[in-house]
Each structure stands twice: as C-alpha cells, then as structure tokens.
Amino acid sequence: MQPKLAIVAGGGSLPLALAEACRTSERPYFLLGLDGFAEPDRLEGHPHRWGRLGAVGRVVATIREEEAAEVVFAGHVRRPSLASLRPDLFTVRLLARVGAKALGDDGLMRHVVKAFEAEGLRVVEVSSILADTLALPGPLGTLAPDETALEDIRRGLEVAEALGRADAGQAVVVQQGIVLAIEAAEGTDRMIARASGLRREGPGGVLVKVAKPQQDRRMDLPVIGPDTVEAAAAAGLRGIAVEAGGVLVLDREAAIRSADEKGLFVTGAEPGAAGAPRRKT
C-alpha cells in the first residue's frame, strides 16, 4: 500500500484533484487546509484538518498525528507579509535562519519545504500523483497558433522567463509583440482581466504561462484549466501557450473542449533557442 499522503492545500481546485486521485487509487490521504487560502467547501467530503502558514511547527505536528509519510503542496498561496504571519516558535527559528531569503515570492515556501524534509517528511511533486496533467508539446486541441501568434509566444516566453528569474509571477499576455500585462500578486485570472482593457486592434493576444527557471517542482507548479480558458476568451485573447512539462492542465478534456468551442488554441511550448511550440503535422 502507498504511504498516507498529506495534501497541504491552498486555494483553487488542484488540492481537490489530488484528493480525488487518492480516493480513486484507494491511497490513504488527508487535506490540511491553510487558513485564509483553502476554500472550506472544497475540503468538505474529504478527511481534512486546518493549519496556518505561520505555524509551521503545528502543521508538521498535525501531519505526524495523521501518520502521513509523504507531503504534497498544492493550490494558490498569496505570499504573506512577515508581519501577517504570526509565526510560532518553529517558524520564528526558520525565519531567523533564512533571513531576507524569505522575502521573495517563493522564498518562504522553498524554506518551508526544506524544513519539512529536515523533520523527516518526504515532499513529493504534484506530477508524481497527477502524471497525466502535465502539458505536452504542441497543440492540445484542434487549433494551432499561426505565425503572428508564434511570434507573440516567443516574446512571451522571453518575458516570462525574466519575470520568473526575478522570483515574481509566472505569466504574461502579449499582443502583436506588445506586452499588455505581466502577472504579479493578483494571480493569472486578474492579470488576464487587466489585459483585456489594454488590448489593441487586430488579432487578439496570447496568454503565456511557464514555471520559473529556478522553481522547485515540488511546490506551486503553475496551473491552467477550464476557468483559465473562460477568462482568456472573455478577455478577447486568441490562445494560451504553456510550458510543456512545466504547467499542469487540470480537467484537460473540459478545458480543451471549451477552447475548441470558443476558437482558442491551447499549446505546449518548449522554451529554448527557438522558443516556439511545435506545429501539428
């Protein structure tokens, strides 16, 4: 039997997808919802407990009480200010060790993962449980980007990579070579909505979403799903490009069906020298 899994849950549907995968495979699990981030209604119907991001010691103790041997981090967590953490003694000691390194977008969470491992817990990647959700190279639906869109994707990959190296967001919107919006603390959906008010005449823009170059793949892999497609269509975008092997596509069939119906392409891009997704042959 597989070891019991603790799903440390932020916001969004990813924690629930992991819980359903465990239930289907009859793997023991429980959800540990983070106060202020996980939505209570998503956790209902699954074994769950609650914890605070600033109380890392208590979270570790809860996982041990539940006798879980493996941990996965999933869902949106807005990076809190240090003042709002209300840290317990365990977290105070953690912050004292890492200092300013915890101030970046993902800095604190990276060190939380290391602290879990130091306590003997094995932190695993989401993709090890939801292996079929990673984006594949090339068009995922029936539509493919044309040359104009490919140029926007190349531009978006360059900008998104620079954004990621700065330990900030993971997504940009590009239209006809112009960067309309970059993701910050507001998240992808709000960034898309902001871009809609900046769009130009002519072919619509492209959402480009990637993992950060230095990203620990065991935490906070970027995600798209049917809601992303809906937001992109509402904003007048013509397509979505995500990093192949670096972005999760949740509820893939529904997302691709919606994109096909709305006339949007969804494609897996392979960052590199060419920086362009493969075309369908």
Secondary structure, 3 states (H helix, E strand, C coil): CCCCEEEEECECCHHHHHHHHHHHHCCCEEEEEECCCCCHHHHCCCCEEEECCCCHHHHHHHHHHCCCCEEEEECECCCCCHHHCCCCHHHHHHHHHHHHHHHCCCHHHHHHHHHHHHCCCEECCHHHCCHHHECCCEECCCCCCCHHHHHHHHHHHHHHHHHHHCCCCCEEEEECCEEEEECCCCCHHHHHHHHHCCCCCCCCCEEEECCCCCCCCCCCCCEECHHHHHHHHHCCCCEEEEECCCCEECCHHHHHHHHHHHCCEEEEECCCCCCCCCCCC
